[in-house]
Structures are given as structure tokens and as C-alpha cells.
Amino acid sequence: MNLFSEVRILLLGLDNGGKTTLLKQLASEDISHITPTQGFNIKSVQSQGFKLNVWDIGGQRKIRPYWRNYFENTDVLIYVIDSADRKRFEETGQELAELLDEEKLSGVPVLIFANKQDLLTAAPASEIAEGLNLHTIRDRMWQIQSCSALTGEGIQEGMNWVCKSVNSKKK
């Protein structure tokens, strides 16, 4: 008998957005030596009675076509954005829009982490939400959360939303 309900979480976003740092922060691991993810990392984290199996997939352009291999049975999508990298907002917006159009991710709740809020140049989450037209998303639950994977700020709030969205989906 499994005491914990297992949840499959897909962690996506452009390269250098902070996905792996975020994952290691969730797992309370050392974040001082992180290199670009070539394939994927997976960690299981327990939170609020859930066993969250988090799949962190590399975000480099040449790897992105393989993202779709991981869509099956995803319960929640977490999309990480580097809030300080304004010149890539358009690219990150296009990738997110494509993900939201994916049939296999249809109706899957999405949490957008507006990461790197510890940097002075970071755009606020509200500005990113507007730029990405998040208010037009009608077919799923979504949330944007400011965070800093480096300091850990905002991550727990985001994960609380993830657990809440899974709870309301299971009902």
C-alpha cells in the first residue's frame, strides 16, 4: 500500500533558466556546481502527502524536440523562466505556447516560475504574465510564481500550489 500519492511533474524551460538549480533546491542538495543538463535529471521529493517525481529535462535548443518523449502521464507542468534574460522572453513565450498546445499535455495544470528574482534586472512576475498573455489561458489551472532558485525564495509557495492543483484535479 502506497502511503504517498505519486505525482509526475515535468520541469521545462529554456537552457540556463535555473531548472536544475530549482530541482536541487527542492531536494535540499548542494547547488554550487551545476552544469547544463544534457539529458534529464529526476528527483523524488515528498510534500504534503505526495511523492513528487520531478523530471528536469535539458532546455538547450537541440534537446527541446525530445521534450515530447516525456509528456505522457504528466500531472503538472512547471515551466521555468529566467526573469532577467529579457532578450529571450519571445523565445520562452513561443516554447510555452507550443507546450500548451500539446495534446498530451491538454488540461495539465501549469506553474510558471519567474526565476532569478534575486537579480536587480529581473522583470516582475506580473510583467512576464502580461508579456506571455497568461490571462488568455482558459483550458487549465495556471499560476505564475516569483522565485529565486539560488536563494530558495518563492519555491515552497510554488510547490504548495502544485500540491493544491493535484488535489483539485483528483477530486
Rosetta constraint file for C-alpha pairs under 8 A:
AtomPair CA 3 CA 49 HARMONIC 7.69 0.50
AtomPair CA 4 CA 49 HARMONIC 5.45 0.50
AtomPair CA 4 CA 50 HARMONIC 5.02 0.50
AtomPair CA 4 CA 51 HARMONIC 5.56 0.50
AtomPair CA 5 CA 49 HARMONIC 6.83 0.50
AtomPair CA 5 CA 50 HARMONIC 4.93 0.50
AtomPair CA 5 CA 51 HARMONIC 5.93 0.50
AtomPair CA 6 CA 50 HARMONIC 5.91 0.50
AtomPair CA 6 CA 51 HARMONIC 4.72 0.50
AtomPair CA 6 CA 52 HARMONIC 6.04 0.50
AtomPair CA 6 CA 53 HARMONIC 7.05 0.50
AtomPair CA 7 CA 50 HARMONIC 6.75 0.50
AtomPair CA 7 CA 51 HARMONIC 6.05 0.50
AtomPair CA 7 CA 52 HARMONIC 4.87 0.50
AtomPair CA 7 CA 53 HARMONIC 5.91 0.50
AtomPair CA 7 CA 74 HARMONIC 7.94 0.50
AtomPair CA 7 CA 75 HARMONIC 6.10 0.50
AtomPair CA 7 CA 76 HARMONIC 7.86 0.50
AtomPair CA 7 CA 166 HARMONIC 7.88 0.50
AtomPair CA 8 CA 52 HARMONIC 6.24 0.50
AtomPair CA 8 CA 53 HARMONIC 5.04 0.50
AtomPair CA 8 CA 54 HARMONIC 6.28 0.50
AtomPair CA 8 CA 55 HARMONIC 7.65 0.50
AtomPair CA 8 CA 73 HARMONIC 7.07 0.50
AtomPair CA 8 CA 74 HARMONIC 5.20 0.50
AtomPair CA 8 CA 75 HARMONIC 5.24 0.50
AtomPair CA 8 CA 76 HARMONIC 6.75 0.50
AtomPair CA 9 CA 52 HARMONIC 6.75 0.50
AtomPair CA 9 CA 53 HARMONIC 5.91 0.50
AtomPair CA 9 CA 54 HARMONIC 4.70 0.50
AtomPair CA 9 CA 55 HARMONIC 6.08 0.50
AtomPair CA 9 CA 74 HARMONIC 5.91 0.50
AtomPair CA 9 CA 75 HARMONIC 5.91 0.50
AtomPair CA 9 CA 76 HARMONIC 4.97 0.50
AtomPair CA 9 CA 77 HARMONIC 5.82 0.50
AtomPair CA 9 CA 78 HARMONIC 7.04 0.50
AtomPair CA 10 CA 54 HARMONIC 5.99 0.50
AtomPair CA 10 CA 55 HARMONIC 4.99 0.50
AtomPair CA 10 CA 56 HARMONIC 6.47 0.50
AtomPair CA 10 CA 57 HARMONIC 7.75 0.50
AtomPair CA 10 CA 70 HARMONIC 7.58 0.50
AtomPair CA 10 CA 71 HARMONIC 7.62 0.50
AtomPair CA 10 CA 74 HARMONIC 6.46 0.50
AtomPair CA 10 CA 76 HARMONIC 6.49 0.50
AtomPair CA 10 CA 77 HARMONIC 4.94 0.50
AtomPair CA 10 CA 78 HARMONIC 5.99 0.50
AtomPair CA 11 CA 19 HARMONIC 6.69 0.50
AtomPair CA 11 CA 54 HARMONIC 6.72 0.50
AtomPair CA 11 CA 55 HARMONIC 5.70 0.50
AtomPair CA 11 CA 56 HARMONIC 4.73 0.50
AtomPair CA 11 CA 57 HARMONIC 6.42 0.50
AtomPair CA 11 CA 77 HARMONIC 6.25 0.50
AtomPair CA 11 CA 78 HARMONIC 4.82 0.50
AtomPair CA 11 CA 79 HARMONIC 5.95 0.50
AtomPair CA 11 CA 80 HARMONIC 7.34 0.50
AtomPair CA 12 CA 19 HARMONIC 7.07 0.50
AtomPair CA 12 CA 56 HARMONIC 6.56 0.50
AtomPair CA 12 CA 57 HARMONIC 6.07 0.50
AtomPair CA 12 CA 58 HARMONIC 7.58 0.50
AtomPair CA 12 CA 59 HARMONIC 6.79 0.50
AtomPair CA 12 CA 77 HARMONIC 7.50 0.50
AtomPair CA 12 CA 78 HARMONIC 6.25 0.50
AtomPair CA 12 CA 79 HARMONIC 4.91 0.50
AtomPair CA 12 CA 80 HARMONIC 6.25 0.50
AtomPair CA 13 CA 17 HARMONIC 6.46 0.50
AtomPair CA 13 CA 19 HARMONIC 7.23 0.50
AtomPair CA 13 CA 59 HARMONIC 5.71 0.50
AtomPair CA 13 CA 79 HARMONIC 5.27 0.50
AtomPair CA 13 CA 80 HARMONIC 4.92 0.50
AtomPair CA 13 CA 81 HARMONIC 6.26 0.50
AtomPair CA 13 CA 92 HARMONIC 7.08 0.50
AtomPair CA 13 CA 95 HARMONIC 7.77 0.50
AtomPair CA 13 CA 96 HARMONIC 7.84 0.50
AtomPair CA 14 CA 58 HARMONIC 8.00 0.50
AtomPair CA 14 CA 59 HARMONIC 4.48 0.50
AtomPair CA 14 CA 60 HARMONIC 6.32 0.50
AtomPair CA 14 CA 61 HARMONIC 7.69 0.50
AtomPair CA 14 CA 80 HARMONIC 7.54 0.50
AtomPair CA 14 CA 81 HARMONIC 7.18 0.50
AtomPair CA 14 CA 92 HARMONIC 6.38 0.50
AtomPair CA 15 CA 36 HARMONIC 7.38 0.50
AtomPair CA 15 CA 58 HARMONIC 6.67 0.50
AtomPair CA 15 CA 59 HARMONIC 4.09 0.50
AtomPair CA 15 CA 60 HARMONIC 4.80 0.50
AtomPair CA 15 CA 61 HARMONIC 7.69 0.50
AtomPair CA 16 CA 36 HARMONIC 7.28 0.50
AtomPair CA 16 CA 59 HARMONIC 7.58 0.50
AtomPair CA 16 CA 82 HARMONIC 7.44 0.50
AtomPair CA 17 CA 80 HARMONIC 6.05 0.50
AtomPair CA 17 CA 81 HARMONIC 5.41 0.50
AtomPair CA 17 CA 82 HARMONIC 4.60 0.50
AtomPair CA 17 CA 115 HARMONIC 7.21 0.50
AtomPair CA 18 CA 22 HARMONIC 6.02 0.50
AtomPair CA 18 CA 80 HARMONIC 6.94 0.50
AtomPair CA 18 CA 81 HARMONIC 7.78 0.50
AtomPair CA 18 CA 82 HARMONIC 7.10 0.50
AtomPair CA 18 CA 115 HARMONIC 7.06 0.50
AtomPair CA 18 CA 116 HARMONIC 7.81 0.50
AtomPair CA 18 CA 149 HARMONIC 6.55 0.50
AtomPair CA 19 CA 23 HARMONIC 6.18 0.50
AtomPair CA 19 CA 56 HARMONIC 6.52 0.50
AtomPair CA 19 CA 80 HARMONIC 6.28 0.50
AtomPair CA 20 CA 24 HARMONIC 6.10 0.50
AtomPair CA 20 CA 34 HARMONIC 7.36 0.50
AtomPair CA 20 CA 37 HARMONIC 7.52 0.50
AtomPair CA 20 CA 41 HARMONIC 7.68 0.50
AtomPair CA 20 CA 56 HARMONIC 6.51 0.50
AtomPair CA 21 CA 25 HARMONIC 5.99 0.50
AtomPair CA 21 CA 31 HARMONIC 5.95 0.50
AtomPair CA 21 CA 34 HARMONIC 7.07 0.50
AtomPair CA 21 CA 149 HARMONIC 5.79 0.50
AtomPair CA 21 CA 150 HARMONIC 6.92 0.50
AtomPair CA 22 CA 26 HARMONIC 6.18 0.50
AtomPair CA 22 CA 149 HARMONIC 4.73 0.50
AtomPair CA 22 CA 150 HARMONIC 7.64 0.50
AtomPair CA 22 CA 152 HARMONIC 7.80 0.50
AtomPair CA 22 CA 155 HARMONIC 7.79 0.50
AtomPair CA 23 CA 27 HARMONIC 6.34 0.50
AtomPair CA 23 CA 43 HARMONIC 7.34 0.50
AtomPair CA 23 CA 54 HARMONIC 7.54 0.50
AtomPair CA 23 CA 56 HARMONIC 7.21 0.50
AtomPair CA 24 CA 28 HARMONIC 5.95 0.50
AtomPair CA 24 CA 29 HARMONIC 4.94 0.50
AtomPair CA 24 CA 30 HARMONIC 6.80 0.50
AtomPair CA 24 CA 31 HARMONIC 6.37 0.50
AtomPair CA 25 CA 29 HARMONIC 5.91 0.50
AtomPair CA 25 CA 30 HARMONIC 7.58 0.50
AtomPair CA 25 CA 31 HARMONIC 7.03 0.50
AtomPair CA 25 CA 149 HARMONIC 6.60 0.50
AtomPair CA 25 CA 150 HARMONIC 7.77 0.50
AtomPair CA 25 CA 152 HARMONIC 6.48 0.50
AtomPair CA 26 CA 45 HARMONIC 7.11 0.50
AtomPair CA 26 CA 155 HARMONIC 7.69 0.50
AtomPair CA 27 CA 43 HARMONIC 7.13 0.50
AtomPair CA 27 CA 44 HARMONIC 7.68 0.50
AtomPair CA 27 CA 45 HARMONIC 6.19 0.50
AtomPair CA 31 CA 150 HARMONIC 7.69 0.50
AtomPair CA 36 CA 58 HARMONIC 7.18 0.50
AtomPair CA 37 CA 41 HARMONIC 7.61 0.50
AtomPair CA 37 CA 57 HARMONIC 7.07 0.50
AtomPair CA 37 CA 58 HARMONIC 4.68 0.50
AtomPair CA 37 CA 59 HARMONIC 7.54 0.50
AtomPair CA 38 CA 58 HARMONIC 5.60 0.50
AtomPair CA 38 CA 63 HARMONIC 7.68 0.50
AtomPair CA 39 CA 57 HARMONIC 6.27 0.50
AtomPair CA 39 CA 58 HARMONIC 5.71 0.50
AtomPair CA 39 CA 63 HARMONIC 7.79 0.50
AtomPair CA 40 CA 55 HARMONIC 6.81 0.50
AtomPair CA 40 CA 56 HARMONIC 5.42 0.50
AtomPair CA 40 CA 57 HARMONIC 4.37 0.50
AtomPair CA 40 CA 58 HARMONIC 5.88 0.50
AtomPair CA 41 CA 55 HARMONIC 5.97 0.50
AtomPair CA 41 CA 56 HARMONIC 5.04 0.50
AtomPair CA 41 CA 57 HARMONIC 6.58 0.50
AtomPair CA 42 CA 53 HARMONIC 6.90 0.50
AtomPair CA 42 CA 54 HARMONIC 5.53 0.50
AtomPair CA 42 CA 55 HARMONIC 4.60 0.50
AtomPair CA 42 CA 56 HARMONIC 6.03 0.50
AtomPair CA 43 CA 53 HARMONIC 5.86 0.50
AtomPair CA 43 CA 54 HARMONIC 5.38 0.50
AtomPair CA 43 CA 55 HARMONIC 6.90 0.50
AtomPair CA 44 CA 51 HARMONIC 6.40 0.50
AtomPair CA 44 CA 52 HARMONIC 5.40 0.50
AtomPair CA 44 CA 53 HARMONIC 4.41 0.50
AtomPair CA 44 CA 54 HARMONIC 6.11 0.50
AtomPair CA 45 CA 51 HARMONIC 5.81 0.50
AtomPair CA 45 CA 52 HARMONIC 5.08 0.50
AtomPair CA 45 CA 53 HARMONIC 6.57 0.50
AtomPair CA 45 CA 54 HARMONIC 7.65 0.50
AtomPair CA 46 CA 50 HARMONIC 5.65 0.50
AtomPair CA 46 CA 51 HARMONIC 4.61 0.50
AtomPair CA 46 CA 52 HARMONIC 5.94 0.50
AtomPair CA 47 CA 51 HARMONIC 6.53 0.50
AtomPair CA 47 CA 52 HARMONIC 7.11 0.50
AtomPair CA 47 CA 163 HARMONIC 7.71 0.50
AtomPair CA 48 CA 163 HARMONIC 7.09 0.50
AtomPair CA 50 CA 163 HARMONIC 7.44 0.50
AtomPair CA 57 CA 67 HARMONIC 7.06 0.50
AtomPair CA 58 CA 63 HARMONIC 6.38 0.50
AtomPair CA 58 CA 64 HARMONIC 7.45 0.50
AtomPair CA 59 CA 63 HARMONIC 6.29 0.50
AtomPair CA 59 CA 64 HARMONIC 5.96 0.50
AtomPair CA 60 CA 64 HARMONIC 6.35 0.50
AtomPair CA 61 CA 65 HARMONIC 7.88 0.50
AtomPair CA 63 CA 67 HARMONIC 7.22 0.50
AtomPair CA 66 CA 70 HARMONIC 7.75 0.50
AtomPair CA 67 CA 71 HARMONIC 7.10 0.50
AtomPair CA 70 CA 74 HARMONIC 7.78 0.50
AtomPair CA 71 CA 104 HARMONIC 6.02 0.50
AtomPair CA 71 CA 105 HARMONIC 6.34 0.50
AtomPair CA 72 CA 104 HARMONIC 6.17 0.50
AtomPair CA 72 CA 105 HARMONIC 7.69 0.50
AtomPair CA 73 CA 104 HARMONIC 7.97 0.50
AtomPair CA 74 CA 105 HARMONIC 7.06 0.50
AtomPair CA 74 CA 108 HARMONIC 7.24 0.50
AtomPair CA 75 CA 108 HARMONIC 6.07 0.50
AtomPair CA 75 CA 109 HARMONIC 7.32 0.50
AtomPair CA 75 CA 166 HARMONIC 7.13 0.50
AtomPair CA 76 CA 108 HARMONIC 5.63 0.50
AtomPair CA 76 CA 109 HARMONIC 5.17 0.50
AtomPair CA 76 CA 110 HARMONIC 5.96 0.50
AtomPair CA 76 CA 111 HARMONIC 7.65 0.50
AtomPair CA 76 CA 162 HARMONIC 7.00 0.50
AtomPair CA 76 CA 166 HARMONIC 7.47 0.50
AtomPair CA 77 CA 108 HARMONIC 6.70 0.50
AtomPair CA 77 CA 109 HARMONIC 6.25 0.50
AtomPair CA 77 CA 110 HARMONIC 4.72 0.50
AtomPair CA 77 CA 111 HARMONIC 6.31 0.50
AtomPair CA 78 CA 110 HARMONIC 5.71 0.50
AtomPair CA 78 CA 111 HARMONIC 4.76 0.50
AtomPair CA 78 CA 112 HARMONIC 5.82 0.50
AtomPair CA 78 CA 113 HARMONIC 7.14 0.50
AtomPair CA 79 CA 96 HARMONIC 7.53 0.50
AtomPair CA 79 CA 110 HARMONIC 7.15 0.50
AtomPair CA 79 CA 111 HARMONIC 6.19 0.50
AtomPair CA 79 CA 112 HARMONIC 4.76 0.50
AtomPair CA 79 CA 113 HARMONIC 6.16 0.50
AtomPair CA 80 CA 112 HARMONIC 5.83 0.50
AtomPair CA 80 CA 113 HARMONIC 4.81 0.50
AtomPair CA 80 CA 114 HARMONIC 6.40 0.50
AtomPair CA 80 CA 115 HARMONIC 6.50 0.50
AtomPair CA 81 CA 92 HARMONIC 7.16 0.50
AtomPair CA 81 CA 112 HARMONIC 7.26 0.50
AtomPair CA 81 CA 113 HARMONIC 6.11 0.50
AtomPair CA 81 CA 114 HARMONIC 5.19 0.50
AtomPair CA 81 CA 115 HARMONIC 5.64 0.50
AtomPair CA 82 CA 114 HARMONIC 6.45 0.50
AtomPair CA 82 CA 115 HARMONIC 5.20 0.50
AtomPair CA 82 CA 116 HARMONIC 5.93 0.50
AtomPair CA 82 CA 122 HARMONIC 7.89 0.50
AtomPair CA 83 CA 114 HARMONIC 5.52 0.50
AtomPair CA 83 CA 115 HARMONIC 5.59 0.50
AtomPair CA 83 CA 116 HARMONIC 5.89 0.50
AtomPair CA 83 CA 117 HARMONIC 6.70 0.50
AtomPair CA 83 CA 121 HARMONIC 7.98 0.50
AtomPair CA 83 CA 122 HARMONIC 4.76 0.50
AtomPair CA 83 CA 123 HARMONIC 5.21 0.50
AtomPair CA 83 CA 124 HARMONIC 7.33 0.50
AtomPair CA 83 CA 125 HARMONIC 7.79 0.50
AtomPair CA 83 CA 128 HARMONIC 7.62 0.50
AtomPair CA 84 CA 116 HARMONIC 6.62 0.50
AtomPair CA 84 CA 117 HARMONIC 7.67 0.50
AtomPair CA 84 CA 119 HARMONIC 6.88 0.50
AtomPair CA 84 CA 121 HARMONIC 5.27 0.50
AtomPair CA 84 CA 122 HARMONIC 3.89 0.50
AtomPair CA 84 CA 123 HARMONIC 6.02 0.50
AtomPair CA 85 CA 89 HARMONIC 6.99 0.50
AtomPair CA 85 CA 122 HARMONIC 7.56 0.50
AtomPair CA 86 CA 123 HARMONIC 7.71 0.50
AtomPair CA 88 CA 92 HARMONIC 6.10 0.50
AtomPair CA 89 CA 93 HARMONIC 5.92 0.50
AtomPair CA 90 CA 94 HARMONIC 6.26 0.50
AtomPair CA 91 CA 95 HARMONIC 6.35 0.50
AtomPair CA 92 CA 96 HARMONIC 6.17 0.50
AtomPair CA 93 CA 97 HARMONIC 6.08 0.50
AtomPair CA 93 CA 132 HARMONIC 5.72 0.50
AtomPair CA 94 CA 98 HARMONIC 6.22 0.50
AtomPair CA 95 CA 99 HARMONIC 6.31 0.50
AtomPair CA 96 CA 100 HARMONIC 6.25 0.50
AtomPair CA 97 CA 101 HARMONIC 6.36 0.50
AtomPair CA 98 CA 102 HARMONIC 6.48 0.50
AtomPair CA 99 CA 105 HARMONIC 7.19 0.50
AtomPair CA 100 CA 105 HARMONIC 6.82 0.50
AtomPair CA 100 CA 106 HARMONIC 7.05 0.50
AtomPair CA 101 CA 105 HARMONIC 7.67 0.50
AtomPair CA 101 CA 106 HARMONIC 7.25 0.50
AtomPair CA 102 CA 106 HARMONIC 6.28 0.50
AtomPair CA 106 CA 139 HARMONIC 7.87 0.50
AtomPair CA 106 CA 140 HARMONIC 7.89 0.50
AtomPair CA 107 CA 139 HARMONIC 5.87 0.50
AtomPair CA 107 CA 140 HARMONIC 4.76 0.50
AtomPair CA 107 CA 141 HARMONIC 7.73 0.50
AtomPair CA 108 CA 140 HARMONIC 6.22 0.50
AtomPair CA 108 CA 141 HARMONIC 7.56 0.50
AtomPair CA 109 CA 140 HARMONIC 5.48 0.50
AtomPair CA 109 CA 141 HARMONIC 4.75 0.50
AtomPair CA 109 CA 142 HARMONIC 5.62 0.50
AtomPair CA 109 CA 165 HARMONIC 6.78 0.50
AtomPair CA 110 CA 140 HARMONIC 7.56 0.50
AtomPair CA 110 CA 141 HARMONIC 6.51 0.50
AtomPair CA 110 CA 142 HARMONIC 4.77 0.50
AtomPair CA 110 CA 143 HARMONIC 6.59 0.50
AtomPair CA 111 CA 142 HARMONIC 5.65 0.50
AtomPair CA 111 CA 143 HARMONIC 4.92 0.50
AtomPair CA 111 CA 144 HARMONIC 5.83 0.50
AtomPair CA 111 CA 145 HARMONIC 7.32 0.50
AtomPair CA 111 CA 158 HARMONIC 7.18 0.50
AtomPair CA 111 CA 161 HARMONIC 7.93 0.50
AtomPair CA 111 CA 162 HARMONIC 7.16 0.50
AtomPair CA 112 CA 142 HARMONIC 7.66 0.50
AtomPair CA 112 CA 143 HARMONIC 6.12 0.50
AtomPair CA 112 CA 144 HARMONIC 4.56 0.50
AtomPair CA 112 CA 145 HARMONIC 6.16 0.50
AtomPair CA 113 CA 144 HARMONIC 5.89 0.50
AtomPair CA 113 CA 145 HARMONIC 4.97 0.50
AtomPair CA 113 CA 146 HARMONIC 5.92 0.50
AtomPair CA 113 CA 147 HARMONIC 6.30 0.50
AtomPair CA 113 CA 158 HARMONIC 7.48 0.50
AtomPair CA 114 CA 124 HARMONIC 7.71 0.50
AtomPair CA 114 CA 125 HARMONIC 5.71 0.50
AtomPair CA 114 CA 128 HARMONIC 7.60 0.50
AtomPair CA 114 CA 144 HARMONIC 6.81 0.50
AtomPair CA 114 CA 145 HARMONIC 5.84 0.50
AtomPair CA 114 CA 146 HARMONIC 4.66 0.50
AtomPair CA 114 CA 147 HARMONIC 5.88 0.50
AtomPair CA 115 CA 146 HARMONIC 6.12 0.50
AtomPair CA 115 CA 147 HARMONIC 4.82 0.50
AtomPair CA 115 CA 148 HARMONIC 5.13 0.50
AtomPair CA 115 CA 149 HARMONIC 6.55 0.50
AtomPair CA 116 CA 122 HARMONIC 6.55 0.50
AtomPair CA 116 CA 147 HARMONIC 6.44 0.50
AtomPair CA 116 CA 148 HARMONIC 4.66 0.50
AtomPair CA 116 CA 149 HARMONIC 6.70 0.50
AtomPair CA 116 CA 150 HARMONIC 7.41 0.50
AtomPair CA 117 CA 122 HARMONIC 5.47 0.50
AtomPair CA 117 CA 123 HARMONIC 7.69 0.50
AtomPair CA 117 CA 124 HARMONIC 7.61 0.50
AtomPair CA 117 CA 146 HARMONIC 6.53 0.50
AtomPair CA 117 CA 147 HARMONIC 5.73 0.50
AtomPair CA 117 CA 148 HARMONIC 5.26 0.50
AtomPair CA 118 CA 122 HARMONIC 7.49 0.50
AtomPair CA 118 CA 148 HARMONIC 5.84 0.50
AtomPair CA 118 CA 150 HARMONIC 7.85 0.50
AtomPair CA 118 CA 151 HARMONIC 7.59 0.50
AtomPair CA 123 CA 127 HARMONIC 6.41 0.50
AtomPair CA 123 CA 128 HARMONIC 6.73 0.50
AtomPair CA 124 CA 128 HARMONIC 6.55 0.50
AtomPair CA 124 CA 146 HARMONIC 7.42 0.50
AtomPair CA 125 CA 129 HARMONIC 6.04 0.50
AtomPair CA 125 CA 144 HARMONIC 6.70 0.50
AtomPair CA 125 CA 145 HARMONIC 6.73 0.50
AtomPair CA 125 CA 146 HARMONIC 5.65 0.50
AtomPair CA 126 CA 130 HARMONIC 6.26 0.50
AtomPair CA 127 CA 131 HARMONIC 6.15 0.50
AtomPair CA 128 CA 132 HARMONIC 6.06 0.50
AtomPair CA 129 CA 133 HARMONIC 6.06 0.50
AtomPair CA 129 CA 134 HARMONIC 5.30 0.50
AtomPair CA 129 CA 135 HARMONIC 7.46 0.50
AtomPair CA 129 CA 144 HARMONIC 7.04 0.50
AtomPair CA 130 CA 134 HARMONIC 6.43 0.50
AtomPair CA 130 CA 135 HARMONIC 7.40 0.50
AtomPair CA 133 CA 137 HARMONIC 7.79 0.50
AtomPair CA 137 CA 142 HARMONIC 7.68 0.50
AtomPair CA 141 CA 165 HARMONIC 7.30 0.50
AtomPair CA 143 CA 161 HARMONIC 7.77 0.50
AtomPair CA 145 CA 154 HARMONIC 6.82 0.50
AtomPair CA 145 CA 157 HARMONIC 7.64 0.50
AtomPair CA 145 CA 158 HARMONIC 5.97 0.50
AtomPair CA 146 CA 154 HARMONIC 5.93 0.50
AtomPair CA 147 CA 152 HARMONIC 7.10 0.50
AtomPair CA 147 CA 153 HARMONIC 5.30 0.50
AtomPair CA 147 CA 154 HARMONIC 4.28 0.50
AtomPair CA 147 CA 155 HARMONIC 5.85 0.50
AtomPair CA 148 CA 152 HARMONIC 5.51 0.50
AtomPair CA 148 CA 153 HARMONIC 5.21 0.50
AtomPair CA 148 CA 154 HARMONIC 6.63 0.50
AtomPair CA 148 CA 155 HARMONIC 7.36 0.50
AtomPair CA 149 CA 153 HARMONIC 6.97 0.50
AtomPair CA 149 CA 155 HARMONIC 7.16 0.50
AtomPair CA 152 CA 156 HARMONIC 7.92 0.50
AtomPair CA 154 CA 158 HARMONIC 6.38 0.50
AtomPair CA 155 CA 159 HARMONIC 6.27 0.50
AtomPair CA 156 CA 160 HARMONIC 6.08 0.50
AtomPair CA 157 CA 161 HARMONIC 6.48 0.50
AtomPair CA 158 CA 162 HARMONIC 6.42 0.50
AtomPair CA 159 CA 163 HARMONIC 6.32 0.50
AtomPair CA 160 CA 164 HARMONIC 6.20 0.50
AtomPair CA 161 CA 165 HARMONIC 6.03 0.50
AtomPair CA 162 CA 166 HARMONIC 6.28 0.50
AtomPair CA 163 CA 167 HARMONIC 6.16 0.50
AtomPair CA 164 CA 168 HARMONIC 6.31 0.50
AtomPair CA 165 CA 169 HARMONIC 6.14 0.50
AtomPair CA 166 CA 170 HARMONIC 6.18 0.50
AtomPair CA 167 CA 171 HARMONIC 6.64 0.50
